[in-house]
Amino acid sequence: MTFQRRNVCWVSLLMDGRYGFLLRHLSRGGVPDLEFDGMSGVLHRSDSFNSNGFTFGEPPWRSSFLAGSNYHGHGRPALRLTQWGSCCRDATRTPASSSPSKKALGRCHCYAIPPACRAGSAARPQRREYCAQVWDTCKDVSIPGSPFQPPKGGASALKLTEVWQSEGDFCGALGGGPICFDGEAAAFNATRVVPPVNGMCLERLSNGSYLNMAAHPDGSNRVFLNNQAGKVFLATVPPHGSGKPLELDVSNPFLDITDEVHFDNEFGLLGMAFHPDFDKNGRFFVSYSCDKTQSASCSGRCACNSDIGCDPSKLGADNGAQPCQYQSVIAEYTANTSSGSPSTATSANPTEARRIMTLGLPFTTHHGGQILFSPGDGYMYFMMGDGGNVGDPWNFAQNKGTLLGKIIRIDVNNMPTGNSTPGWGNYGIPKDNPFSVDPKFAPEVFALGFKNPWRCSFDSGKPSYFFCADVGQSLYEEVSLVVKGGNYGWRVFEGDQSYPALSTPGGNTSADSINAISPVMGYAHNTVNNNVGSASIAGGYVYRSMTNPCLNGRYIYADLYAQSMWSGIEIPENSGVYNVTPFRFACSAASPIPCDVAAKSPLPSLGYIFSFGEDSAKDLYLLTSKGVYRVVDPNSCNYACPIKSSAEVGVPPSAASPSSAFNVQSSTLTTMLLVGVLLVLSSLGF
């Protein structure tokens, strides 16, 4: 039977005459108004072709024009607007699975892209009036990551009226162009053949528990690790196959700020980042929690304030703490170069060089806390949760005036002058921040709509790809591909589902008032940890090492409980569509430190997975409550991979070890296990 088309705005994107793309913006309520999808982003869901076109599985429902920023390297694409005919008029629809918020389409659906034409195939001319219809419908629609012009400092939320002055200009540039309705299906060179992932093999390099890892900026085989209590360590990574553990002296930290850090539950030393020019200036930054009743320097303004219509006195105590008793701090420190350069420094100057930011936290959970520098623009990114309490009752994540529930982007190189100093500290505002000139928005905001972003990363192979994992409330854990100005939906949505707020003293945001961007990866709570009844995502990295070639190009993420891991790969490249699969993991028999064995399970007992790390060789690490684990050659665990591992190739140059002492089990391990449990409770909303 014929599946009727809905009235949507279709845009065909023809690049070099080879690729066909459909832009689709799907509202979370299930009614599309503007849609996006890559041609072979749908193709990868089916292996069959026929003379009438392609057959399709359930469409990858994605909003936000994610592929818009993927064409930066190709220059401005050649765009043509086309109106599709009925691709399904003689096809039989096979129902697909459905969910409450999305109407599933069958194997042939009219939102799929029809085949492009071979030369000489039948084609029909397009009417200019359709272009006018597109203009009228879409001209005022914000398009995060718009492909219509090259971005300036990153993808932007762009409207057609910001590029073209009139319908005539728009249709003169993009209107018309033939398209094939019933012609022979074309062959696309966007097809991506990837090897299967049979499993991830791990080796245990340390039994210490750490929250963050950063590669040493000098490109050597050294890394920085920090624990939640407030210590940063400099460690040396052994070569693959050496049988040696991580070299780290727990008695000699690179930096110790435990006296400043409030360490409890979701509080602590939550982030660290090294300046892009660290080798020259020795600057690095930490993000931590402090208690204003214990520290005189812990005196920031409360995030709940009159500017956003919030009264701290109405919040009440949370787990015995008063509103904004605890604060989030970003501070700058410098390497101790008294005996050499920053690259050879084995310790930091213990005194804070500069306070970048201090922000009072309304509740005791959902603080995010990660900081990192973009490899593209060099600015600092700070991931901030919604401030806590179940369901974000004050709607901070959607409140334009607060930093809570946001990813912020600041300039730590160029300080403001005079009265231009921001309200939260000592930093500059990048001129191309998406809301820097909007008086309703905090100018620091880069993206909004997050609950508790737990580990974000830039793809080292494609630096414009910025992934963030966000801990869910009770249904869904998600990974988003973040673009400048994007709204990721919380607390209007949890994943793709509408979120029914239990308490709304801070007001509501309607679904129709935002262009919410759906996650590109994730998992539902009911698919994992059924024996526990909870889930909490830990975002990872796009794997760019060739130690396990079958993982190369895949985004790796996991659940806190260390029972489930997934890889997501973009098929085809530059489509913004991800094929997600779970995979097995095991521990190598040659592990320098033997792995624990999980009772009644084939999996190694990793404890809780707090986060991931990446070194200068792009090898991937798991930071867990039971130690530091490195991904090694899959053959070491008898996982077949058709591509030869290069574990011994491209090893970074060795550097002098900070100590000859091997790391042993940290005295804080028991405490960190408790932290893991509390992190899980926080994901439940407690």
C-alpha positions in Angstrom: 0.0 0.0 0.0 1.1 3.6 -0.4 2.3 5.3 2.8 1.2 8.9 2.5 3.6 11.7 2.8 3.2 14.3 5.4 3.5 18.0 4.6 7.1 18.7 5.3 9.9 20.9 4.0 12.3 18.9 1.8 15.7 20.1 0.8 18.0 18.2 -1.4 21.7 18.7 -1.0 23.7 17.8 -4.1 27.5 17.7 -3.5 29.6 17.4 -6.6 26.7 15.6 -8.3 27.4 12.5 -6.2 25.6 12.7 -2.9 21.9 13.3 -2.2 20.9 14.6 1.2 17.6 15.4 2.9 17.5 17.9 5.7 14.9 16.9 8.2 14.0 18.6 11.5 11.8 16.3 13.5 10.0 17.8 16.5 10.2 15.6 19.5 6.4 15.3 19.6 6.7 13.3 16.4 5.5 15.8 13.8 8.3 16.7 11.4 8.4 20.3 10.0 11.9 20.2 8.6 13.9 17.1 8.1 17.5 16.0 7.7 19.1 12.8 6.7 22.1 11.7 4.6 21.3 9.5 1.6 23.4 6.6 2.7 22.6 7.4 6.3 19.4 5.5 5.4 21.1 3.2 3.0 23.2 1.6 5.7 20.1 0.2 7.2 19.4 -2.1 4.3 21.5 -4.3 2.0 19.0 -4.6 -0.8 18.5 -2.6 -3.9 15.9 -2.8 -6.7 15.1 -1.1 -9.9 12.6 1.3 -8.2 15.1 2.5 -5.7 16.3 1.3 -2.3 14.4 -0.4 0.5 14.8 1.1 4.0 14.5 0.1 7.6 13.3 2.3 10.3 14.7 5.8 9.7 17.3 7.2 11.9 15.2 9.9 13.5 17.7 12.8 14.0 17.1 16.4 14.2 19.3 19.5 14.1 21.0 19.3 10.7 23.9 17.5 12.3 25.7 17.0 9.0 25.8 20.7 8.3 29.1 21.1 10.0 30.6 18.0 8.3 31.1 19.7 4.9 33.5 22.4 6.1 36.4 20.8 4.3 34.6 20.6 1.0 33.8 24.3 0.7 30.3 25.5 0.1 28.2 22.6 -1.2 26.1 22.9 -4.3 22.6 23.0 -3.1 19.4 22.4 -5.0 15.8 22.3 -3.7 13.8 19.4 -5.0 10.3 18.1 -4.4 10.2 14.3 -4.1 7.5 12.2 -5.7 5.8 9.2 -4.1 8.7 6.8 -3.5 6.3 4.2 -2.2 3.4 4.2 -4.5 3.7 0.6 -5.5 5.5 -0.7 -2.5 4.2 -2.7 0.4 5.0 -1.2 3.8 6.3 -3.5 6.5 5.6 -2.1 9.9 8.6 -1.3 12.1 8.8 -0.9 15.8 7.4 2.2 17.4 7.7 4.3 20.5 5.4 6.7 22.1 7.1 9.8 20.7 7.9 8.6 17.2 5.8 7.0 14.5 7.9 4.3 13.0 7.9 4.0 9.2 8.1 0.8 7.2 10.7 -0.5 4.9 9.7 1.8 2.1 8.7 5.2 3.4 8.3 8.5 1.7 10.6 10.3 4.0 13.5 8.3 2.6 15.6 9.8 -0.1 14.8 8.4 -3.6 17.7 7.1 -5.6 19.9 9.6 -7.4 20.0 9.2 -11.2 22.6 7.7 -13.4 23.2 9.8 -16.5 20.3 9.4 -18.9 17.8 8.2 -16.3 14.3 9.6 -16.3 14.0 12.9 -14.5 11.3 15.5 -14.0 11.9 19.2 -13.8 11.2 21.0 -10.5 8.8 23.9 -10.2 10.1 27.2 -8.9 6.9 27.6 -6.8 8.1 24.7 -4.7 11.2 26.7 -3.8 8.9 29.6 -2.8 7.0 27.2 -0.6 10.3 26.1 1.1 11.2 29.7 1.6 7.9 30.6 3.2 8.0 27.5 5.5 11.6 27.5 6.5 13.0 31.0 6.3 12.6 31.7 10.0 13.6 28.2 11.2 16.8 28.1 13.2 19.1 25.5 11.7 21.9 24.5 14.2 25.0 23.5 12.1 23.5 24.9 8.9 25.3 23.8 5.7 24.3 27.0 3.9 27.5 28.8 4.7 30.9 28.0 6.2 30.8 28.4 10.0 32.8 31.0 11.8 34.4 29.4 14.8 32.0 26.5 14.7 28.5 25.6 13.6 25.8 28.1 14.3 22.1 28.3 14.6 21.3 29.9 11.3 18.2 31.1 9.6 17.8 31.3 5.8 17.1 35.0 6.2 20.5 35.5 7.6 22.0 34.3 4.3 19.5 35.5 1.7 17.6 38.7 1.7 14.6 37.6 -0.2 12.8 34.6 -1.8 14.2 35.7 -5.1 17.8 35.5 -3.9 17.1 32.2 -2.2 15.4 30.5 -5.2 17.8 32.1 -7.6 20.7 30.4 -5.8 19.1 27.1 -4.9 15.9 26.6 -6.9 15.3 24.0 -9.6 17.3 21.1 -10.8 16.2 17.6 -12.0 15.8 14.6 -9.8 15.2 11.0 -10.6 11.9 9.5 -9.5 11.8 6.1 -11.3 15.2 5.9 -12.9 17.9 3.4 -12.3 19.4 3.4 -8.8 22.8 5.1 -8.7 25.9 3.6 -7.0 27.2 5.8 -4.2 30.8 6.0 -3.2 29.7 7.1 0.2 29.3 3.4 1.1 31.5 2.7 4.1 32.7 -0.9 4.8 33.9 -1.3 8.4 35.3 -4.4 10.1 33.2 -6.0 12.8 34.0 -5.4 16.5 34.3 -8.8 18.1 35.4 -7.4 21.4 37.7 -5.1 23.4 40.7 -6.5 25.1 42.0 -4.7 28.2 45.1 -4.7 30.4 45.2 -3.4 33.9 48.0 -0.9 34.4 47.2 0.4 37.8 44.8 -0.4 40.7 44.5 3.3 41.7 41.2 5.0 41.1 41.2 8.3 39.1 38.5 10.5 37.6 40.3 12.2 34.7 43.3 11.6 32.4 45.0 14.1 30.1 47.9 13.4 27.7 51.0 15.4 28.4 51.1 18.2 25.9 54.7 17.4 25.0 53.5 14.4 23.0 55.5 11.9 25.2 54.3 8.7 26.8 53.3 10.6 30.0 49.9 11.4 31.2 48.3 13.4 34.0 45.7 11.7 36.3 43.6 13.2 39.0 41.6 11.7 41.8 38.4 13.1 43.1 39.9 14.1 46.5 42.1 16.8 44.9 45.4 15.4 43.7 46.9 15.5 40.2 49.6 13.0 39.4 52.2 12.7 36.6 52.5 9.2 35.3 54.5 7.3 32.6 52.7 4.9 30.4 54.7 1.7 29.6 55.1 0.4 26.0 52.6 -2.2 24.7 53.8 -5.7 25.4 56.3 -4.6 28.1 54.5 -6.3 30.9 55.0 -3.2 33.1 52.4 -1.3 35.0 51.9 2.5 35.0 54.7 4.4 36.7 53.3 6.7 39.2 54.4 7.9 42.7 51.3 8.4 44.8 53.4 10.0 47.5 54.6 12.8 45.2 51.6 14.4 43.4 52.1 17.0 40.7 49.5 19.2 42.5 47.7 18.8 45.8 44.7 21.0 46.5 42.9 18.7 48.9 42.7 21.5 51.4 40.6 23.6 48.9 38.5 20.7 47.5 35.2 19.6 49.0 35.2 15.9 48.4 31.9 14.1 48.9 29.4 12.3 46.7 29.3 14.3 43.4 31.8 16.9 44.7 35.5 17.0 44.3 38.2 17.7 41.7 36.1 17.1 38.7 38.1 18.4 35.8 41.6 19.4 34.5 42.8 20.8 31.2 46.2 21.9 30.0 46.6 25.1 27.9 47.3 24.4 24.2 50.6 26.3 24.7 51.5 24.5 28.0 55.0 23.6 26.7 55.7 27.3 26.5 53.6 28.9 29.3 53.1 26.1 31.8 49.5 27.1 32.3 46.9 24.5 33.3 43.4 24.6 34.9 41.4 22.6 37.3 37.7 22.5 38.1 36.6 21.6 41.6 34.0 21.9 44.3 34.4 24.0 47.4 32.5 24.7 50.6 32.0 28.3 51.5 31.7 27.5 55.2 35.2 26.0 55.1 37.1 28.2 52.6 37.3 32.0 52.4 38.0 31.9 48.7 34.8 30.0 48.1 32.6 33.0 47.7 30.9 33.1 44.3 27.5 34.4 43.5 24.7 32.0 43.8 23.4 30.6 40.4 19.9 31.0 41.9 19.5 34.8 41.9 17.1 37.6 41.1 18.4 37.9 37.5 16.8 34.7 36.6 13.8 35.0 38.9 15.1 32.5 41.5 15.1 33.1 45.2 17.6 31.0 47.2 15.5 31.2 50.3 12.8 29.2 48.6 15.0 26.3 47.6 15.3 24.8 51.1 18.1 22.6 52.4 19.4 19.7 50.3 20.9 16.8 52.2 21.6 19.2 55.1 23.3 21.8 52.9 22.0 25.3 52.4 21.6 26.7 48.8 24.9 27.7 47.3 26.9 26.5 50.3 28.9 24.5 47.7 30.4 26.2 44.7 32.0 25.2 41.4 35.4 26.7 40.8 37.7 26.9 37.8 41.2 27.9 38.8 44.5 28.4 36.9 47.8 27.0 38.1 51.3 26.9 36.6 54.0 24.3 36.3 57.0 24.7 38.5 59.8 25.5 36.0 62.5 26.4 38.6 64.7 23.6 37.3 63.8 23.6 33.6 60.9 24.1 31.2 57.2 23.2 31.6 57.8 20.0 29.6 60.3 18.8 32.2 58.4 20.0 35.3 57.5 17.3 37.8 55.4 19.5 40.0 53.2 22.6 39.9 53.4 25.8 41.9 51.1 25.2 44.8 49.6 28.6 44.8 46.6 29.4 42.6 47.7 31.7 39.8 44.2 33.1 39.0 40.6 32.4 39.8 38.7 32.0 36.5 35.2 31.4 37.9 33.3 30.7 41.1 29.6 29.7 40.8 27.3 28.9 43.7 25.4 25.7 43.3 21.7 25.6 44.3 21.6 21.9 45.1 24.1 19.1 45.9 24.0 17.1 42.6 24.4 17.4 38.8 27.4 19.6 38.6 29.1 18.2 35.5 32.5 19.9 36.1 34.6 18.8 33.1 36.8 21.4 31.4 38.7 21.0 28.1 40.2 23.1 25.3 38.9 22.8 21.7 41.5 21.8 19.3 39.8 24.0 16.7 39.2 27.4 18.3 41.5 27.1 21.4 38.7 28.3 23.8 37.9 26.6 27.1 34.7 24.6 27.3 33.1 24.0 30.7 30.3 21.4 31.1 27.8 22.4 33.7 24.9 20.3 35.0 21.4 21.6 35.8 22.3 22.2 39.5 20.4 19.2 40.9 17.3 18.0 42.4 14.9 15.6 40.7 13.7 16.8 37.3 15.3 20.2 37.4 12.3 21.8 39.1 13.6 25.3 38.6 14.0 24.6 34.9 17.6 25.9 35.0 18.7 23.9 31.9 16.2 25.9 29.7 16.7 29.2 31.6 18.6 31.5 29.2 20.1 33.6 31.9 21.9 30.9 33.9 25.0 28.8 33.3 23.3 25.7 34.8 22.5 22.9 32.4 24.8 24.5 29.8 28.0 24.0 28.0 29.8 27.3 28.2 32.7 28.6 26.1 35.1 31.2 27.5 38.4 32.9 26.6 41.1 32.5 29.2 43.7 34.3 27.1 42.1 37.7 26.6 40.8 39.2 29.8 38.0 41.7 29.7 38.7 45.3 30.6 36.7 47.9 32.6 33.0 47.2 33.1 33.0 44.3 30.6 34.0 41.7 33.2 31.4 38.9 33.2 29.5 38.3 36.4 31.1 35.0 37.3 34.9 35.6 37.1 37.9 36.6 35.1 37.7 35.5 31.5 36.7 36.9 28.1 33.6 36.1 25.9 34.4 34.8 22.4 32.9 37.2 20.0 31.2 34.4 18.0 29.6 32.8 21.0 26.0 32.1 19.7 24.2 34.3 22.3 26.9 36.9 23.1 24.7 39.7 21.8 21.4 38.4 23.1 20.6 40.2 26.4 18.3 37.4 27.5 21.1 34.9 27.4 24.2 34.5 29.5 26.9 35.3 26.9 29.1 32.4 28.0 26.5 29.8 26.8 27.6 27.7 23.8 24.8 25.1 24.0 22.0 24.4 26.4 19.5 21.8 27.6 21.7 19.4 29.6 21.0 17.5 32.8 24.4 16.3 33.9 26.9 16.1 31.1 29.3 13.4 32.1 32.3 13.5 29.9 32.6 15.2 26.5 35.3 15.0 23.9 36.4 16.3 20.5 37.2 13.7 17.9 40.9 14.0 17.3 40.4 12.8 13.7 37.6 15.2 13.0 38.0 18.1 15.5 34.6 19.7 14.5 32.8 16.7 16.0 32.1 17.4 19.7 30.4 14.6 21.6 28.8 14.9 25.0 27.2 12.2 27.1 24.4 13.3 29.3 23.1 11.4 32.3 19.4 10.8 32.2 16.7 10.9 34.9 14.8 7.7 34.8 14.5 6.5 31.2 17.4 7.2 28.9 21.1 7.9 28.7 22.3 9.9 25.7 25.2 11.0 23.6 24.8 14.2 21.6 26.8 15.7 18.8 27.0 19.2 20.0 26.9 22.3 17.8 27.1 25.9 18.6 23.7 27.3 19.7 22.1 23.8 20.0 19.4 23.1 22.5 19.5 19.4 23.7 16.1 19.4 25.2 16.4 18.7 29.0 14.0 19.1 30.9 11.5 19.3 28.1 12.7 16.0 26.9 14.6 13.0 28.2 16.2 11.4 25.2 13.5 11.5 22.6 10.7 11.3 25.1 8.7 14.2 26.6 9.6 14.6 30.2 6.7 15.0 32.7 8.0 17.4 35.2 6.9 16.6 38.8 7.5 20.0 40.2 7.7 23.3 38.3 8.3 26.3 40.6 10.7 27.6 38.0 8.1 27.5 35.2 7.8 25.3 32.1 9.3 25.5 28.6 7.0 24.2 25.9 8.2 21.7 23.3 7.0 24.0 20.5 9.1 26.9 21.7 12.5 25.2 21.2 14.2 23.4 18.4 15.4 20.5 20.5 18.2 18.3 19.1 17.9 14.6 19.5 20.8 12.4 20.7 22.8 10.5 18.1 23.6 7.6 20.5 22.5 6.3 23.8 20.6 3.5 25.6 17.4 3.0 27.6 17.6 2.2 31.3 15.5 -0.9 30.9 18.1 -2.4 28.6 20.9 -2.5 31.2 21.5 -3.3 34.8 18.1 -4.9 35.4 19.4 -6.4 38.6 20.2 -2.9 39.9 17.5 -0.8 38.3 19.6 2.2 37.4 22.0 3.5 34.7 24.5 6.3 34.4 26.4 7.0 31.2 30.2 7.6 31.0 31.1 9.3 27.7 34.2 8.3 25.9 36.2 9.1 22.8 36.2 8.3 19.1 38.9 5.7 19.0 41.7 6.8 16.7 44.4 4.3 17.7 45.4 1.3 15.5 46.1 -0.9 18.5 42.6 -2.3 17.9 42.0 -1.5 14.2 38.4 -2.8 14.4 37.6 0.0 16.9 39.1 2.7 14.8 36.6 5.5 14.0 34.1 4.3 16.6 32.8 6.4 19.5 33.2 4.3 22.7 31.0 4.8 25.7 29.9 2.8 28.7 27.6 2.5 31.7 28.9 3.2 35.1 28.2 -0.3 36.3 30.8 -1.7 33.9 28.5 -4.4 32.5 27.8 -2.7 29.2 29.8 -0.9 26.5 28.9 0.4 23.1 30.5 1.6 19.9 28.9 4.0 17.5 30.2 4.6 14.0 29.0 7.1 11.5 27.8 5.4 8.4 28.5 6.8 5.9 31.1 9.3 6.9 29.8 12.8 7.2 26.2 11.8 7.5 25.6 12.5 11.2 24.0 9.1 11.5 25.4 6.5 13.9 25.2 2.7 13.9 25.4 1.6 17.5 26.3 -1.8 18.7 27.2 -3.3 22.1 30.4 -5.3 22.3 32.1 -7.7 24.6 35.2 -7.0 26.6 37.8 -9.2 28.4 41.1 -8.9 30.2 44.4 -10.0 28.6 46.1 -13.0 30.3 49.3 -10.9 29.9 48.0 -8.0 31.9 50.7 -6.4 34.1 48.3 -6.4 37.0 45.9 -9.4 37.0 42.3 -8.4 36.5 39.6 -9.3 39.0 37.0 -11.8 37.9 33.3 -11.1 38.2 31.3 -13.7 40.1 29.1 -15.8 37.8 30.0 -13.6 34.8 32.4 -14.0 31.8 33.3 -10.3 32.2 36.2 -9.0 34.2 35.3 -7.1 37.3 36.1 -3.5 36.6 34.2 -2.0 39.5 32.5 1.3 38.4 33.6 3.0 35.1 34.0 6.7 36.0 35.4 7.9 32.7 37.7 7.3 29.8 41.1 8.7 28.9 43.3 9.1 25.8 47.1 9.4 25.6 49.3 11.0 23.0 49.3 7.8 20.9 45.5 7.9 20.9 45.3 4.8 22.9 42.1 4.5 25.0 41.9 4.0 28.7 39.1 3.1 31.2 39.3 4.9 34.5 37.4 2.8 37.0 37.1 2.2 40.8 39.4 -0.8 40.4 42.1 0.8 38.4 43.4 2.1 35.0 42.8 -0.2 32.0 44.3 0.2 28.6 42.8 -1.1 25.3 45.3 -3.6 23.8 45.6 -5.8 20.7 42.3 -7.7 20.4 44.2 -10.9 19.6 45.5 -10.9 23.2 41.9 -11.9 24.2 41.3 -14.1 21.2 39.1 -11.5 19.6 39.5 -11.7 15.8 40.1 -8.5 13.8 40.9 -8.8 10.1 43.2 -5.8 10.3 46.7 -6.1 11.8 47.2 -4.3 15.1 49.9 -1.7 15.2 50.4 -1.7 19.0 54.1 -1.5 18.6 54.0 1.2 15.9 54.0 4.9 16.7 54.7 4.7 20.4 55.4 8.2 21.7 58.9 8.9 22.8 59.8 8.0 26.4 60.3 10.6 29.0 61.9 10.6 32.3 59.7 9.0 34.9 58.5 11.2 37.7 59.4 8.3 40.0 60.6 4.7 39.7 57.9 3.6 42.1 55.1 1.6 40.6 51.6 2.7 41.6 49.9 0.5 44.2 46.4 0.5 45.4 45.4 3.9 46.5 44.2 4.4 50.1 41.2 6.3 48.7 39.9 3.3 46.8 37.2 2.5 49.3 36.0 6.1 49.3 35.9 6.0 45.5 33.8 2.9 45.5 31.3 4.8 47.6 31.4 7.7 45.2 30.5 5.3 42.4 27.5 4.2 44.2 26.4 7.8 45.0 26.9 8.7 41.3 24.4 6.0 40.5 21.9 7.3 43.1 22.3 10.7 41.6 21.3 9.4 38.2 18.1 8.2 39.8 17.4 11.7 41.0 18.2 11.3 44.7 
